[in-house]
Amino acid sequence: MLFAIRMSLRTNLRSNGIGESVQNEVHTKFSVLQILLFLVKSESWMAKRDERIAIMRHVAIIGSGPAGCYLADQLLRLMPDASVDVLDRLPVPFGLIRYGVAPDHQSTKLVARVLDRVLSRERVNFFGNVEVGGNVRLDEVGDLYDAVVLAIGATRDRRLGIPREDLPGVVGSGKFTGWYNTHPDAATPFLRDVRSVVIIGNGNVAIDVARMLAKDDSELVGSDLAADVTSRLMTQPIENIHLVGRRSTADAKFTEHELAELGTLKRARPIVADPASLKGDGAVVEILRRFAFETRPEKPVSISFHFNLTPAAFVGNRRLSGVQFRAPDGSMRQLNAQLAVTCIGYETQPCCGAVPSNGAFANEEGKVGEGLYVAGWARRGPSGTIPTNRAEAQQVAQKMACEVTGSNRPGGDGLRRLLRERSVRWVDYAGWRRIDAAELAIGSKDRCRQKFARLDEMLEAAEMVQFRSV
Ligand SMILES: Cc1cc2nc3c(=O)[nH]c(=O)nc-3n(C[C@H](O)[C@H](O)[C@H](O)COP(=O)(O)OP(=O)(O)OC[C@H]3O[C@@H](n4cnc5c(N)ncnc54)[C@H](O)[C@@H]3O)c2cc1C
């Protein structure tokens, strides 16, 4: 060892350009005592460094939607010494991929397979059926982990704030899409003898809702739309679906693919209520022009696009009968409807002491405060697509990798202890896989899976022995 130190001293002196004679002088003056001191110091420094590496960094991500899962993936890459626990209030992961993305867009839902691989990784633990703010408090999670990330999404429907918004027949898109995706919390909306529907909003969620209402049964083959939802939708005598935007065509947020798909439906025909309102160019306006001017065969359902109409009031006594709008010239217009779906965005909810402002958590590049971070819709509000969350996760993970230090906190072991003390049944990754296998097994020739609608069904499937081999 002494020899090695002498050699390294020589090499250093050489590389610093100091001559051979001086080296010898320094070498002889270097007493054994000094070398021993140096040795002790360097060894204790190395021991401290090893200790730092030996201390795992424990990160808890609250929310297993795309934001939470992509972040877990990035943290694993950037922090080889970290274990990452992903908590979700539901027994099943993937947030809006499972409960927002339309049931007939299974190719989009396939991204869940990629995220599933993240949850299956060795340094990741899934804790489903654990609600932060319900089963455990945020500060308790903070005490157990070196860093906590809020990736709880933003699923509370924004309100229009116009008269009679609570009439039966008026529903927010979060609730409506949750219902047709069999979210365990979603109530069945008021759907009775619906001939005319008004959908307020000019984004892709509005298009999803229109498409799900317009499709015929044969177009839903291969989806995971539940049987009771299918029969509810199919028994409505729908003739008109109005898609109404407050702004002009140039401001519409539709994407080309989703918009064009409306022109391919079997029993519905898209039209533009006022073709003169089509202003500007671009792919979306071009598709709308085709809808307005191309000759298409008559079909039982019409999907009419309206622009520049501001919602003013819902109308009806015991249930919705119409929606009033204000035109740019101040005149009022009423569209009759027995169902109105507002697709005007979402906001995130408070999580214990962490309270959002303007629908999202205030943060600096993903940091909310000491040891507390935020990602996804909870961070930036309800904008962007699933891949947007992946790009964002890279930035947040980089910040966390630099800032988070290990501190001997118990991480997942501590959480398990706490949950056991409180008799909380959490669902781990193997449990989720059993739920998944059970849902796939009870699918039919027309449905790729049959989702469990109730939490107790999910919990039961999570423990079922016959699926344990999956
Ligand atoms: C109706 C709809 C359709 C969409 N369709 C598409 C599409 O086709 N293609 C596309 O690219 N994007 C689509 N999106 C957007 C996409 O879903 C979002 O970009 C993405 O889901 C946001 O991810 P997130 O992880 O921030 O939130 P979420 O997906 O909402 O995940 C949040 C997770 O946090 C959990 N959670 C919430 N609170 C707690 C708590 N207190 N404790 C524990 N867990 C909690 C929730 O259960 C949920 O699993 C759609 C969005 C909606 C609303």
The ligand as an SDF file (V2000), in Angstrom:
LIG
                    3D

 53 58  0  0  0  0  0  0  0  0999 V2000
  -60.7360   11.1070  -21.4660 C   0  0  0  0  0  0  0  0  0  0  0  0
  -59.2670   11.1500  -21.8030 C   0  0  0  0  0  0  0  0  0  0  0  0
  -58.7970   10.5010  -22.9350 C   0  0  0  0  0  0  0  0  0  0  0  0
  -57.4480   10.5590  -23.2620 C   0  0  0  0  0  0  0  0  0  0  0  0
  -57.0150    9.9160  -24.3830 N   0  0  0  0  0  0  0  0  0  0  0  0
  -55.7100    9.9830  -24.7300 C   0  0  0  0  0  0  0  0  0  0  0  0
  -55.2530    9.3300  -25.9100 C   0  0  0  0  0  0  0  0  0  0  0  0
  -56.0300    8.6810  -26.6300 O   0  0  0  0  0  0  0  0  0  0  0  0
  -53.9220    9.4200  -26.2070 N   0  0  0  0  0  0  0  0  0  0  0  0
  -53.0450   10.1300  -25.4200 C   0  0  0  0  0  0  0  0  0  0  0  0
  -51.8550   10.1950  -25.7370 O   0  0  0  0  0  0  0  0  0  0  0  0
  -53.4620   10.7610  -24.2800 N   0  0  0  0  0  0  0  0  0  0  0  0
  -54.7520   10.7040  -23.9240 C   0  0  0  0  0  0  0  0  0  0  0  0
  -55.1790   11.3340  -22.7940 N   0  0  0  0  0  0  0  0  0  0  0  0
  -54.1840   12.0620  -21.9650 C   0  0  0  0  0  0  0  0  0  0  0  0
  -53.4270   11.1050  -21.0240 C   0  0  0  0  0  0  0  0  0  0  0  0
  -54.3350   10.2160  -20.4690 O   0  0  0  0  0  0  0  0  0  0  0  0
  -52.6730   11.9450  -19.9670 C   0  0  0  0  0  0  0  0  0  0  0  0
  -51.6370   12.6400  -20.6200 O   0  0  0  0  0  0  0  0  0  0  0  0
  -52.0440   11.0920  -18.8720 C   0  0  0  0  0  0  0  0  0  0  0  0
  -52.8970   10.0870  -18.4010 O   0  0  0  0  0  0  0  0  0  0  0  0
  -51.6410   11.9650  -17.6770 C   0  0  0  0  0  0  0  0  0  0  0  0
  -50.9050   11.1250  -16.8230 O   0  0  0  0  0  0  0  0  0  0  0  0
  -50.8040   11.3220  -15.2370 P   0  0  0  0  0  0  0  0  0  0  0  0
  -49.9890   10.1790  -14.7720 O   0  0  0  0  0  0  0  0  0  0  0  0
  -50.3640   12.6990  -14.9340 O   0  0  0  0  0  0  0  0  0  0  0  0
  -52.3060   11.2020  -14.6790 O   0  0  0  0  0  0  0  0  0  0  0  0
  -53.2860    9.9620  -14.5750 P   0  0  0  0  0  0  0  0  0  0  0  0
  -53.2320    9.1320  -15.7830 O   0  0  0  0  0  0  0  0  0  0  0  0
  -54.5990   10.5370  -14.2020 O   0  0  0  0  0  0  0  0  0  0  0  0
  -52.7350    9.0820  -13.3460 O   0  0  0  0  0  0  0  0  0  0  0  0
  -52.8710    9.5250  -12.0080 C   0  0  0  0  0  0  0  0  0  0  0  0
  -52.8910    8.3070  -11.0820 C   0  0  0  0  0  0  0  0  0  0  0  0
  -52.8280    8.7690   -9.7290 O   0  0  0  0  0  0  0  0  0  0  0  0
  -53.6960    7.9910   -8.9280 C   0  0  0  0  0  0  0  0  0  0  0  0
  -54.0530    8.7900   -7.7560 N   0  0  0  0  0  0  0  0  0  0  0  0
  -54.7650    9.9340   -7.7250 C   0  0  0  0  0  0  0  0  0  0  0  0
  -54.8570   10.3980   -6.4700 N   0  0  0  0  0  0  0  0  0  0  0  0
  -54.1920    9.5190   -5.6650 C   0  0  0  0  0  0  0  0  0  0  0  0
  -53.9420    9.4550   -4.2630 C   0  0  0  0  0  0  0  0  0  0  0  0
  -54.3820   10.3980   -3.4310 N   0  0  0  0  0  0  0  0  0  0  0  0
  -53.2480    8.4170   -3.7800 N   0  0  0  0  0  0  0  0  0  0  0  0
  -52.7830    7.4440   -4.6270 C   0  0  0  0  0  0  0  0  0  0  0  0
  -52.9880    7.4750   -5.9700 N   0  0  0  0  0  0  0  0  0  0  0  0
  -53.6780    8.4940   -6.4840 C   0  0  0  0  0  0  0  0  0  0  0  0
  -54.8710    7.6970   -9.8530 C   0  0  0  0  0  0  0  0  0  0  0  0
  -55.6140    6.5770   -9.4250 O   0  0  0  0  0  0  0  0  0  0  0  0
  -54.1630    7.4740  -11.1830 C   0  0  0  0  0  0  0  0  0  0  0  0
  -53.8350    6.1180  -11.3810 O   0  0  0  0  0  0  0  0  0  0  0  0
  -56.5340   11.2900  -22.4340 C   0  0  0  0  0  0  0  0  0  0  0  0
  -57.0240   11.9340  -21.2910 C   0  0  0  0  0  0  0  0  0  0  0  0
  -58.3700   11.8680  -20.9720 C   0  0  0  0  0  0  0  0  0  0  0  0
  -58.8770   12.5790  -19.7490 C   0  0  0  0  0  0  0  0  0  0  0  0
  1  2  1  0
  2  3  1  0
  2 52  2  0
  3  4  2  0
  4  5  1  0
  4 50  1  0
  5  6  2  0
  6  7  1  0
  6 13  1  0
  7  8  2  0
  7  9  1  0
  9 10  1  0
 10 11  2  0
 10 12  1  0
 12 13  2  0
 13 14  1  0
 14 15  1  0
 14 50  1  0
 15 16  1  0
 16 17  1  0
 16 18  1  0
 18 19  1  0
 18 20  1  0
 20 21  1  0
 20 22  1  0
 22 23  1  0
 23 24  1  0
 24 25  2  0
 24 26  1  0
 24 27  1  0
 27 28  1  0
 28 29  2  0
 28 30  1  0
 28 31  1  0
 31 32  1  0
 32 33  1  0
 33 34  1  0
 33 48  1  0
 34 35  1  0
 35 36  1  0
 35 46  1  0
 36 37  1  0
 36 45  1  0
 37 38  2  0
 38 39  1  0
 39 40  1  0
 39 45  2  0
 40 41  1  0
 40 42  2  0
 42 43  1  0
 43 44  2  0
 44 45  1  0
 46 47  1  0
 46 48  1  0
 48 49  1  0
 50 51  2  0
 51 52  1  0
 52 53  1  0
M  END
$$$$
